[in-house]
Amino acid sequence: MAYVIDDNCVACGTCQSVCPTGAISEGDKYSIDPDTCISCGSCAEACPNEAIHEG
């Protein structure tokens, strides 16, 4: 199951830099493409705001 980013996201970019597949896109808050996400959890581990979890 792909990871998702919730409203605790402050768009710091930490998750985007650790994603091995480039599934995370920048915006007002970041978003994860479920078709590209491999559910590795790297983004969730790196997020300083705990804004990323399994969807």
Summary of the structure (lengths in Angstrom):
residues: 55
radius of gyration: 9.4
end to end distance: 6.3
largest distance: 24.4
contacts: 143
relative contact order: 0.40
helix: 18%
strand: 18%
